[in-house]
Amino acid sequence: MNIAIINVVGVEGSTGKLATNLAKRFILQGHNCKVFHGRGKKSRDGVHVKQGCFFDNAVHYLVARRTGKEGYYSTYFTKRIIKKVSVFKPDRIIILNLHGHWMNIPLFLNEVAKMNVTIDWFMCDEFPYTARCEYTNGCDGYKNCCRDCPRYKNAGIQYREKEEYYRKLVDKTNFSSVQYIVERAKGSSLLRNARFAYKNTGIDTEFYHPTEDKFREKHNIAKNKIILLDVAPFSNPRKGVKMFLDAARMLASDEKYLFINVGYDGKTAVELPNFMTIPYVSDQEELREIYSAADMYICTSVEDALPNACVEAMSCGTPITAFNISGMPYLAEYPVLTLLDSVSAESIVAAVRNSKRKNREIIELCRSEAIEKYEFTKFSDSFL
């Protein structure tokens, strides 16, 4: 079977990792698979096919900001992607993320709807059923066709246009995602009469497993120190890492705790005795060591569906603490997951003060829940 995966990036980030792992799994099973993308690194592995460039992405972004309509430009590279996909002659197309200023979405979806293929759309966020929001922060305006959107101009117009080019696509597409996304998608007129399925994202639970605590040795971290981890870019307000830093400031005088932010991209160095910053980590073995060393993974996202980093940390035996928002309550059960009702640094501080060094029991609980719910082959095989 020929399988085409469509995503904004090829290998980077959570969706790039997802696209790449799906391709690897399908190829191992004897299928032909290619990942078509428009941003990120260009690969020569014969699997990833990039059609796009930084200049085009930048122009798309600037024009979209001016017009309020994202996903209507990059026509030249979209036509190239359509041609490449057509030449590949897929039997199945798996769509992940189309937004991100790299594709003319109406043009692409209109052409895909004409193809005699099976279409699966795994909704990584809320963009597929809203005018253009990746995350709605609980807003139900999409149920009213995104009229009077407080965030984007022309959202109502874009929603109505989306209804037009979705019309031929919806009947032949299988829509799936985590429970939170699916339940909200059912309320959108864009996906009226669509076929839905609950589907948790998948990770390689064989790779992401508890390891020996080499990270503490490398960084001379005392064995009795409680490590609190957050893997997210500091500069992205949606990820809420500033609250993580504020919580560290409030606990700066307590030597029991060490806060670590992996992916720190702040403009200035953080000078706190209990706060360690590590830039973006591409080496997954190194990231696995960090996940394994942490006693608690604190997800500070204020809008999210189901972050891969949380699942990876869980698979490495680390319990999760997160705000009670969006899809987070569906992630796991207590004590693997602790939910905070208040979205604030103060609630993080309270959770940290109740924390302790993780033990073998909690490590095994986290690991077993990750395997049961997020084992990758269950996810990949659900598309076949």
VOTORKOL-143209 format. One line per 5 residues: number of its first residue (from 1); their letters; for each residue x negated, y, z of N, C-alpha, C. Coordinates in steps of 0.001 Angstrom, whole numbers. Each point is the difference from the previous one (the first is absolute). Example, Ala and Ser with C-alpha at 12.3 -4.5 7.8 and 13.67 -1.06 7.14 Angstrom:
BEGIN
1) AS) -13190,-5690,7800,890,1190,0,-900,1200,0  350,1050,-720,-820,1190,60,770,1090,730
% end
This chain:
BEGIN
1) MNIAI) -838,-1196,0,838,1196,0,-877,1252,0  372,1005,-767,-689,1290,10,729,940,967  -742,518,975,597,853,1031,-702,1353,-9  779,1061,-186,-531,1365,35,414,659,1312  -976,554,721,267,732,1238,-242,1480,-278
6) INVVG) 969,834,354,-81,1433,-254,-109,722,1331  -1071,799,156,-194,719,1256,-831,1254,-251  163,983,841,-715,1261,-170,-1514,-189,68  -490,-852,909,-1435,-258,134,-286,-1480,-208  -1259,-293,-309,-370,-1379,-285,-441,-784,1209
11) VEGST) -913,562,792,-547,-747,1144,71,774,1308  107,1334,-82,-80,810,1212,1319,3,765  -126,255,1301,1195,174,827,792,-1279,177  1101,113,703,794,-1192,316,656,-588,-1241  511,855,-910,669,-560,-1185,-1007,-528,-1009
16) GKLAT) -1191,625,-69,-1038,-519,-876,-481,-1368,460  -148,-128,1308,-396,-1286,579,1073,-1059,-279  1266,410,122,1111,-911,-246,15,-460,-1455  -153,953,-924,0,-335,-1422,-1147,-948,-344  -1181,290,535,-1176,-824,-289,153,-1406,564
21) NLAKR) 495,-114,1227,177,-1318,615,1064,-818,-720  1059,658,-464,1011,-717,-790,-630,-547,-1278  -785,838,-674,-640,-443,-1240,-922,-1192,242  -805,79,1058,-912,-1109,319,775,-1290,251  1080,102,756,811,-1177,322,620,-604,-1255
26) FILQG) 554,849,-879,635,-509,-1211,-1021,-661,-923  -1185,599,-98,-1052,-577,-850,-446,-1350,542  -114,-112,1322,-348,-1290,615,1026,-1079,-325  1241,422,-167,1070,-950,-310,94,-315,-1489  -902,588,-790,-41,-312,-1421,737,976,-898
31) HNCKV) 473,1108,546,700,1001,-806,-985,1035,-535  386,688,-1053,-750,1161,-475,601,1233,667  -835,842,561,514,1157,731,-895,1212,-203  627,1146,-183,-727,1261,-84,689,1052,853  -817,893,587,497,1120,798,-187,1271,-817
36) FHGRG) 1102,639,-375,-41,1239,-770,169,1172,959  -938,948,-30,44,1115,944,-553,1258,-650  212,1145,670,-412,1262,-590,-934,824,851  -210,-417,1236,-889,750,892,-967,-957,677  -1016,557,660,-977,-823,698,-1153,-411,-900
41) KKSRD) -801,-898,521,-1195,-432,-718,348,-835,-1226  -835,141,-1011,136,-827,-1196,-821,-1265,187  619,-1139,-237,-682,-1283,201,-204,-691,-1342  -1079,-775,-70,-286,-765,-1216,160,-1500,248  904,-350,929,160,-1412,346,938,-756,-933
46) GVHVK) 565,696,-991,904,-658,-933,1410,-146,521  225,387,1233,1328,-102,616,643,1382,123  -777,974,443,525,1340,194,-135,818,-1280  1099,628,-399,28,811,-1215,418,1415,390  -951,935,-55,307,1380,368,262,851,-1234
51) QGCFF) 1091,766,53,320,960,-1039,342,1317,697  -955,897,82,198,1264,695,-1334,607,352  16,1275,390,-1227,673,400,334,1078,1022  -1021,476,685,205,993,1058,640,1272,-542  -443,454,-1171,535,1241,-565,1501,-123,-247
56) DNAVH) 414,-1109,-593,1424,-210,-275,804,-63,1296  -526,-708,1003,682,-76,1302,162,1384,612  -1064,813,-98,29,1344,587,1014,893,-700  28,-57,-1333,973,802,-755,1421,-429,343  212,-1312,66,1318,-542,358,430,544,1368
61) YLVAR) -919,-28,937,302,481,1354,375,1484,-5  -788,813,-701,240,1442,-10,1319,347,-690  280,-654,-1119,1259,270,-714,1188,-479,826  -157,-1139,664,1078,-525,834,306,947,1162  -1031,598,568,214,964,1087,773,1217,-495
66) RTGKE) -289,395,-1226,659,1182,-552,1455,-287,-363  250,-1162,-591,1349,-319,-486,856,-739,1027  -672,-638,987,730,-811,968,337,-1384,-517  -515,-375,-1169,334,-1301,-612,-1270,-838,-122  -154,-943,881,-1180,-882,-9,322,-1287,-758
71) GYYST) -941,-408,-851,197,-1232,-751,545,217,-1398  -149,1221,-532,516,301,-1330,-1096,355,-999  -1240,-100,423,-1095,473,-844,-955,-1183,-280  -1257,257,-268,-966,-1077,-326,521,-893,-1135  636,630,-997,638,-761,-1092,-1024,-775,-825
76) YFTKR) -1141,605,-284,-1011,-659,-839,-449,-1320,629  -372,52,1294,-493,-1216,648,1138,-1000,263  1205,500,178,1136,-912,169,223,-811,-1272  -98,645,-1146,147,-719,-1277,-1101,-1041,-166  -1193,335,473,-1111,-971,-76,273,-1206,898
81) IIKKV) 551,256,1189,340,-1114,893,1074,-871,-632  1024,621,-559,1083,-752,-654,-567,-880,-1111  -921,565,-792,-610,-766,-1092,-815,-1171,542  -801,258,1055,-822,-1061,582,878,-1118,570  1073,385,683,912,-998,576,659,-797,-1116
86) SVFKP) 431,668,-1072,656,-679,-1118,-922,-1003,-676  -1264,381,-182,-984,-902,-616,-244,-1215,889  32,204,1315,-191,-1098,963,1147,-1005,-39  1187,444,-446,1204,-835,-118,345,-704,1315  328,771,1029,305,-630,1300,1326,-753,-5
91) DRIII) 34,-1063,783,1259,-695,267,682,605,1222  -810,614,860,516,609,1228,-774,1288,271  733,1027,394,-619,1271,400,331,248,1467  -1048,240,797,180,331,1417,-377,1464,185  972,802,430,-228,1424,229,-231,235,1489
96) LNLHG) -1053,749,308,-253,412,1380,285,1506,101  -997,851,-147,219,1457,80,-163,661,-1360  1020,745,-413,-65,756,-1252,-311,1474,238  280,500,1185,-247,1415,268,-1483,230,309  -400,1262,32,-1398,333,270,-641,800,-1111
101) HWMNI) 832,681,-828,-508,916,-1015,-899,-691,-1021  460,-1128,-521,-814,-725,-986,818,-552,-1154  1324,63,93,837,-669,-987,1254,816,-306  425,-80,-1254,1320,504,-390,984,-1141,285  627,63,1149,810,-1123,484,1212,-284,-886
106) PLFLN) 771,1016,-427,1137,-309,-884,-436,-693,-1281  -1073,489,-606,-497,-607,-1235,-384,-1453,234  -744,-263,1063,-459,-1360,269,1166,-943,277  916,400,877,1094,-891,380,976,-238,-1153  193,1017,-841,854,-208,-1181,-587,-1059,-925
111) EVAKM) -1324,11,-151,-651,-998,-854,10,-1380,647  -222,-50,1308,24,-1286,706,1385,-643,-92  1043,829,91,1376,-520,-59,288,-675,-1340  -733,380,-1044,211,-605,-1332,-701,-1348,-133  -962,-277,865,-796,-1226,-111,780,-1206,504
116) NVTID) -238,-1113,-621,645,-1251,416,-864,-670,1071  16,574,1185,-840,-482,1102,810,-5,1299  -505,-763,980,535,72,1361,-695,1150,715  774,846,672,-568,1159,684,235,-120,1503  -1074,110,762,73,42,1468,-545,1342,453
121) WFMCD) 770,696,825,-468,1278,550,-95,-158,1509  -1254,-114,492,-215,-48,1444,-133,1437,483  983,463,737,67,1408,406,-931,228,1196  -1152,610,-282,-994,249,1052,399,1167,895  894,851,-489,480,1141,778,1403,349,-490
126) EFPYT) 467,1215,262,1387,361,-281,191,704,-1346  -1056,175,-750,94,698,-1282,1000,-629,-976  94,-1318,-105,898,-576,-1011,1465,380,147  457,333,1205,1430,283,158,300,1441,414  -993,876,-83,211,1421,258,-395,794,-1245
131) ARCEY) 248,1309,34,-404,826,-1141,-1503,-55,-194  -749,197,1120,-1457,-54,-115,-706,-170,1332  720,-185,1095,-636,-155,1311,-613,-1383,151  -1255,-34,417,-614,-1282,339,508,-479,1359  195,949,902,527,-290,1335,998,1097,358
136) TNGCD) 1164,-395,480,1088,954,228,48,526,1419  -776,-616,923,41,395,1408,1428,-41,545  753,-1020,-426,1360,-187,500,1056,807,-716  -384,849,-952,976,805,-743,870,-908,-868  1310,208,53,938,-788,-799,518,769,-1202
141) GYKNC) -710,1066,-384,441,817,-1124,86,-770,-1304  -775,-1069,-124,41,-796,-1237,1365,-650,-211  743,-193,1087,1356,-564,-129,955,1005,-633  -428,1259,-32,777,1069,-629,-765,568,-1193  -711,-903,-693,-723,332,-1236,-1077,1067,198
146) CRDCP) -559,99,1215,-1087,920,308,345,1462,-307  1278,348,100,399,1403,-176,-519,820,1183  -341,1230,-249,-449,926,1052,-1171,-580,803  -932,-616,-697,-1163,-597,662,-835,1089,668  -313,-143,1294,-791,1009,694,-1488,-68,-328
151) RYKNA) -408,-1069,-676,-1430,-216,-233,-439,364,-1413  813,-365,-1003,-408,196,-1391,1067,737,-792  -442,957,-814,950,650,-896,305,-930,-1172  1162,159,-573,453,-801,-1139,162,-1481,328  62,-348,1297,143,-1406,369,1321,-576,-514
156) GIQYR) 1067,780,94,1296,-472,-478,-14,-288,-1481  -650,875,-774,-114,-211,-1449,-796,-1264,-288  -1111,-158,720,-847,-1175,-222,739,-1282,367  815,59,1048,778,-1180,398,969,-403,-1117  721,994,-577,956,-308,-1063,-708,-548,-1236
161) EKEEY) -1162,553,-318,-764,-516,-1137,-488,-1421,269  -339,-253,1234,-441,-1339,386,1137,-1009,-181  1225,419,322,1158,-875,-212,111,-422,-1459  -312,925,-912,110,-293,-1426,-1007,-1051,-438  -1285,224,357,-994,-949,-506,-94,-1273,839
166) YRKLV) 661,-31,1154,96,-1244,776,1081,-925,-560  970,578,-727,1204,-743,-364,-295,-1320,-706  -923,31,-962,-322,-1211,-749,-963,-913,750  -645,548,1017,-1037,-754,709,555,-820,1159  946,563,745,442,-594,1262,546,-1408,-175
171) DKTNF) 778,-226,-1040,651,-1305,-182,-999,-1137,-229  -1184,324,-499,-969,-1064,-302,-1191,-7,956  128,705,1121,-1111,123,941,347,-591,1360  -961,-704,599,130,-501,1370,-703,982,930  754,631,892,-567,963,941,-226,-683,1346
176) SSVQY) -1165,205,570,-306,-627,1289,-869,918,830  38,-212,1301,-863,738,922,269,-509,1406  -613,681,959,266,-310,1396,1437,399,326  525,-529,1083,1413,183,316,400,1466,84  -828,825,622,318,1419,160,242,670,-1349
181) IVERA) -895,-225,-955,114,615,-1321,1232,-527,-734  211,-1305,24,1129,-590,-721,1327,526,527  139,60,1320,1265,466,572,284,1441,-400  -1009,824,-57,207,1385,-423,249,79,-1506  -689,-812,-769,176,10,-1458,1427,-355,-401
186) KGSSL) 650,-831,766,1384,-403,-310,960,1183,24  -376,1085,681,864,1168,84,-199,998,-1119  -889,-303,-950,-300,917,-1092,799,-358,-1252  622,1009,-598,743,-248,-1247,-941,-368,-1139  -1280,318,135,-967,-388,-1025,-67,-1514,-157
191) LRNAR) 194,-707,1111,-159,-1457,-26,1331,-704,258  1084,658,-381,1308,-624,127,23,-1292,-824  481,-1065,589,102,-1325,-639,-1349,-668,-258  -1059,524,626,-1317,-620,-171,-109,-1282,824  -927,-868,-401,-289,-1229,754,-1121,294,985
196) FAYKN) 238,-276,1279,-986,294,1042,-444,-1283,702  -1215,33,504,-506,-1101,827,-917,574,1062  105,-529,1216,-936,365,1055,-1322,-702,-273  -1090,760,77,-1297,-606,-269,-1065,779,771  -612,-636,977,-1109,643,703,-1228,34,-890
201) TGIDT) -778,1062,136,-1265,41,-711,-887,-1145,484  -1004,-342,-775,-878,-1101,387,-1444,443,108  -743,-647,877,-1447,226,102,-703,-1355,48  -1280,18,-216,-806,-1223,54,-307,-311,1466  863,-785,622,-178,-299,1424,-1197,-911,254
206) EFYHP) -478,-690,-1030,-1221,-802,169,-1218,915,109  25,1096,-748,-1118,948,68,92,862,1251  1175,573,247,181,855,1176,306,-880,1211  -1055,-328,714,114,-866,1175,-908,565,1096  227,-369,1250,-853,502,1087,-1450,-437,-202
211) TEDKF) -934,917,209,-1426,-302,-139,-708,277,1323  -1245,-439,60,-806,310,1174,-174,1515,122  -153,460,1213,-20,1440,248,-1357,624,-329  -362,-44,-1283,-1272,579,-430,57,1529,-20  1210,525,-183,145,1455,-95,-458,678,1289
216) REKHN) 379,-552,1139,-419,584,1284,-1522,-34,137  -607,-1108,-423,-1452,-129,96,-695,1040,-881  505,154,-1232,-621,948,-939,24,1429,534  1084,340,692,187,1390,428,-193,190,1508  -552,-1020,648,-287,83,1443,1228,422,822
221) IAKNK) 1108,-642,-297,1245,288,726,139,-1016,1130  181,489,1200,89,-883,1172,1157,-990,-142  -192,-1208,549,1013,-1045,-132,1290,321,739  -90,837,1025,1215,331,747,731,1219,-568  -538,600,-1056,623,1174,-626,1209,-453,-820
226) IILLD) 1111,702,142,1207,-303,-774,-36,801,-1293  26,-711,-1129,-90,645,-1307,1395,194,-585  319,1254,-345,1252,354,-664,-333,384,-1437  655,-617,-950,-366,164,-1406,1147,577,-823  -348,888,-925,954,498,-997,-743,85,-1330
231) VAPFS) 474,-720,-1011,-633,0,-1320,884,808,-945  -379,1245,-227,798,902,-839,-786,1278,-238  234,669,-1143,-687,1273,-251,512,1100,926  -905,719,603,365,1070,929,752,1126,-715  -322,222,-1268,538,1150,-728,1453,-163,-429
236) NPRKG) 524,-1212,61,1373,-251,-455,975,182,1165  815,1066,-4,906,247,1129,959,-1153,265  393,-722,-1051,937,-1124,172,-585,-1093,881  -1311,-116,14,-650,-1047,786,-167,380,1474  169,1259,334,63,427,1400,-1253,-184,824
241) VKMFL) -1160,-55,-627,-1232,-281,744,-360,1134,961  496,1202,-278,-272,1118,911,524,-305,1404  1140,-698,99,531,-374,1315,-922,-1004,693  -628,-851,-784,-972,-964,520,-1183,747,621  -470,1027,-717,-1093,835,509,442,786,1240
246) DAARM) 1202,536,-22,510,748,1159,101,-900,1232  418,-1251,-218,83,-953,1122,-1389,-261,579  -995,-105,-889,-1382,-199,463,-464,1191,829  353,1193,-418,-376,1198,759,609,-37,1402  1250,-434,89,672,-50,1300,-642,-1022,941
251) LASDE) -683,-994,-584,-613,-1062,798,-1534,77,-30  -518,1143,-393,-1452,140,-178,-790,-263,1273  604,225,1148,-717,-188,1267,42,-1443,498  776,-850,-678,124,-1400,429,-929,-868,-853  -1009,-550,618,-1021,-743,-747,428,-1404,-414
256) KYLFI) 1202,-405,391,466,-1354,-349,334,-150,-1477  303,1099,-666,581,-74,-1334,-933,557,-1078  53,-648,-1179,-694,503,-1176,980,2,-1173  256,1171,-554,870,151,-1160,-860,-44,-1264  415,-787,-966,-742,-98,-1262,944,266,-1162
261) NVGYD) -361,974,-830,754,281,-1221,-840,-401,-1207  437,-1039,-685,-637,-424,-1251,731,695,-1146  -776,660,-856,588,764,-1094,-22,1485,281  -757,389,1023,-44,1416,380,-556,835,-1150  757,1019,-382,-421,894,-1070,215,1459,390
266) GKTAV) -84,276,1295,142,1370,480,-1142,888,-453  238,1288,14,-1002,959,-482,-1120,236,998  268,-271,1273,-1025,212,1025,-195,-1270,819  -1172,-132,593,-288,-1154,845,802,104,1299  417,-1143,518,724,-43,1270,-1012,-220,1116
271) ELPNF) -60,935,913,-972,-96,1089,723,-336,1303  362,-1260,107,628,-523,1208,-737,-1265,407  -251,-218,1269,-745,-1191,415,768,-1299,-214  1329,94,-114,821,-1206,-120,636,-152,-1369  -546,682,-1005,597,-48,-1351,-1095,-256,-1032
276) MTIPY) 140,-1127,-713,-968,-370,-1034,667,121,-1367  -670,658,-911,522,110,-1365,-838,-853,-946  690,-706,-886,-651,-825,-1014,648,349,-1339  -777,350,-1030,605,309,-1298,729,-1217,-575  652,213,-1131,720,-1081,-676,-898,-1225,-164
281) VSDQE) 501,-1158,359,-760,-1247,-73,541,-847,-1151  -806,-189,-1029,420,-838,-1129,-376,-1464,213  -1026,-239,805,-445,-1356,294,1000,-665,946  753,-954,-521,1069,-613,790,-533,-885,1135  -1200,-525,-148,-587,-769,1101,-319,911,1179
286) ELREI) -492,1196,-312,-266,977,1053,1309,432,670  1020,210,-811,1296,409,541,585,-1099,886  -184,-1244,-416,465,-1138,804,-668,-14,1373  -1283,308,40,-718,72,1283,598,1069,906  350,1140,-600,552,1107,789,1389,-359,524
291) YSAAD) 831,-572,-878,1323,-457,439,-133,-959,1183  -931,-935,-123,-162,-1039,1020,-499,569,1317  -815,1042,-61,-562,586,1214,1021,817,780  1011,526,-700,971,885,652,879,-770,984  379,670,1075,934,-575,983,1434,405,-303
296) MYICT) 161,1099,-716,1327,449,-406,-137,788,-1299  855,-325,-954,61,796,-1223,1156,983,178  -301,1298,-90,1031,1019,174,325,600,-1361  1195,-294,-490,454,538,-1279,716,1324,276  -592,1088,-425,555,1322,284,837,556,-1146
301) SVEDA) 321,-822,-986,804,465,-1131,1332,561,475  397,1116,-588,1311,573,311,1020,-351,-1075  -476,-504,-1135,848,-540,-1062,-752,-1177,-605  621,-1154,-63,-656,-1160,-605,1017,-1113,-191  -334,-936,-866,860,-1166,-197,-511,-1145,855
306) LPNAC) -1178,-523,-375,-614,-1066,768,-1486,2,-353  -810,752,747,-1411,200,-372,-806,-1294,-2  -747,-210,-1081,-845,-1189,-102,-1027,-77,1112  -533,1162,407,-1029,3,1038,520,-618,1292  1265,247,316,585,-600,1208,18,-1520,-101
311) VEAMS) 374,-488,-1167,85,-1450,-198,-1389,-628,25  -973,669,-609,-1375,-502,8,-554,-47,1418  254,1052,782,-458,14,1393,663,-1120,795  1286,-180,-211,735,-1060,686,-585,-1370,-328  -331,-202,-1278,-573,-1276,-421,-1373,-228,620
316) CGTPI) -674,1088,368,-1300,-98,686,170,-88,1518  1235,-167,465,244,-238,1414,189,1239,844  337,1114,-622,131,1258,737,1455,450,52  535,267,1192,1397,456,120,164,1428,-520  1228,333,-397,297,1280,-638,862,863,919
321) TAFNI) -309,1280,56,868,993,625,346,1023,-1072  1285,315,-141,428,902,-1071,1218,797,434  245,1091,-695,1204,774,244,1213,-759,-540  1130,192,645,1233,-686,-396,644,760,-1171  -652,-96,-1165,456,724,-1188,20,-932,-1200
326) SGMPY) 795,368,-998,13,-663,-1309,-6,-1522,133  -945,-655,-676,-5,-1457,-11,-782,-644,1122  -558,799,907,-863,-554,1032,699,-1020,912  1262,195,383,638,-999,880,85,-1399,-604  -112,-100,-1332,92,-1300,-657,-1347,-722,-60
331) LAEYP) -1062,662,425,-1352,-539,-154,-210,-1300,766  385,-27,1268,-237,-1171,855,869,138,1254  -137,-969,893,740,11,1263,-957,331,1144  554,502,1087,-786,227,1216,-445,-1359,557  -1218,-182,497,-1026,1002,311,-998,278,-1129
336) VLTLL) 208,-645,-1165,-898,292,-1125,168,1451,-438  1238,496,53,296,1384,-371,634,731,1174  -532,1160,317,598,898,991,433,1272,-710  1258,379,172,535,1186,-664,78,1179,967  -375,1171,-498,49,1231,786,1153,853,-522
341) DSVSA) 925,369,874,1175,761,-431,-314,1461,-278  -1006,546,673,-359,1403,-204,-1181,104,-953  175,763,-1072,-1087,204,-965,-882,1134,520  -997,-354,806,-822,1021,647,-1303,-596,504  -971,873,224,-1266,-431,591,224,-483,1424
346) ESIVA) 957,605,691,282,-387,1392,471,-1445,89  816,-445,-957,467,-1387,37,-1149,-966,-295  -948,426,-851,-1188,-820,-259,-824,-129,1281  -172,1106,707,-758,-11,1262,630,-961,993  1319,28,103,694,-898,932,-232,-1458,-371
351) AVRNS) 43,-303,-1305,-226,-1378,-450,-1441,-430,264  -937,914,-211,-1417,-314,230,-247,-282,1484  599,790,866,-188,-206,1437,552,-1345,465  939,-557,-747,547,-1325,334,-737,-1134,-711  -1017,343,-773,-707,-1017,-780,-1094,-673,816
356) KRKNR) -478,-1111,-544,-1112,-715,627,-745,-766,-1080  -1148,-541,350,-736,-825,-952,868,-1172,-410  50,-263,-1310,858,-1093,-454,-602,-1336,418  861,-998,213,-459,-1333,396,336,-1019,-1084  -413,-1218,219,198,-1055,-984,1473,-211,-319
361) EIIEL) 868,130,986,1429,-223,-213,583,998,-999  -310,1288,179,559,1002,-904,-629,-108,-1386  -1274,-369,-58,-654,-203,-1299,718,-1082,-789  301,-1107,663,678,-1113,-679,1430,345,-377  680,772,843,1362,429,-316,15,879,-1255
366) CRSEA) -908,957,-56,-96,891,-1157,-305,-793,-1267  -946,-880,125,-431,-804,-1149,1140,-870,-535  707,-660,892,1078,-908,-434,1146,772,-649  307,1197,533,1071,798,-609,-397,504,-1379  -1257,383,-156,-481,461,-1301,79,-1117,-1041
371) IEKYE) -418,-1198,384,34,-1130,-922,1439,-357,-368  867,1,986,1396,-378,-234,714,983,-937  -255,1302,155,766,1000,-745,-712,555,-1234  -1346,-17,-4,-718,756,-1030,-1040,-796,-770  6,-1302,112,-974,-832,-715,161,241,-1513
376) FTKFS) -1109,251,-691,72,550,-1347,630,-934,-1023  -267,-1282,89,531,-900,-1021,1528,-37,11  600,195,1171,1464,68,59,489,1202,-801  -713,1110,148,364,1224,-708,-201,-165,-1508  -1184,-451,-410,-295,-99,-1433,881,-1038,-684
381) DSFL) 236,-1134,655,821,-1051,-619,1445,412,-161  444,1005,786,1401,443,-98,276,691,-1332  -1046,374,-742,197,652,-1294,108,-1014,-1150  -319,-1239,289,-64,-1000,-1094,1233,-906,-37
% end
